[in-house]
Amino acid sequence: MNQPPDNWIVVFKSASEYEVNIVKAMLADNDIMAEMLSDADHAIDALNINREAALYVHKQDLEAATRIIKETDR
């Protein structure tokens, strides 16, 4: 997934792909499909300063995904 389709929307962002993957797994546990997009170049990690990864969900899952993330953030 290089570009999100029109029916996908950002639900979570982080500078840590590890953190994004944890949230992605948490959403999957709740039957919400999510995809991560990152602008980081994995071949040259030293240049990945101030890079951000974003987690996208279907628009119809946005409310449920946001609720799950907020409940876990407590």
N, C-alpha and C positions, 0 to 999 in steps of 0.2 A: 504494500500500500504506500505509494509515493505521494499521492495527493488524496485527501479525503473526498469521498463522494459527497454530493450535495445534501444527502439526507443524514450525514454524520456531523456531530458537533463536539467541540472540546469540553470535556468534563473535568479534567485534571491536568496540571502542568507541574513539572519539577526539573531541577537541574540534575537530578539523579535518576538514571534509567532503572536502577535497582528499585527505587521507591515506586516508580510508575509501574513496573512489573508486579510489585506486591499489590497495588491497587487493582491492576488488571486481573490478577488471580482472585482477589476478593470479589470483584464483580462477576467473574466467571462462576464462582461458588454460588452466586445468586442468579444464575442463568441470564446474565447480561453480557452480550458479546461486546468486546472492546478491542481497539487496535491502537498501537503506539506509533507515533511518528517522531523521529528525532533528527535534528540537523547536525548531530555529532559525526565526525569522521573517525571511525573506529580504527583506521589504519595508522592514524597519528594522534594518539591520545593526548599528547602534550599540548596540542593546539586546541583542545576541546574546552577552553576556558569560556565561561559564560554561555554555554550551550544549554538548550532546553529541550526536554522531551514532552510531548503532549499525548494524552490519552483521549481517544475519540469513541463515542458511542452513537447508536442510532438516535435520532431526535426523539422518537417515542419512548426511549429508555432514559432520557436525560433526568427526569424528575426522580425516578427510582434510584438511579446511579448516584445522583447528588445526595439523596437521603442516606444511602448506604455509606458513602464516603464521610459525610458529616457525623453519622453515628459512631463510626470507627475512630474519628479524630478526637473524640472526647477523652 
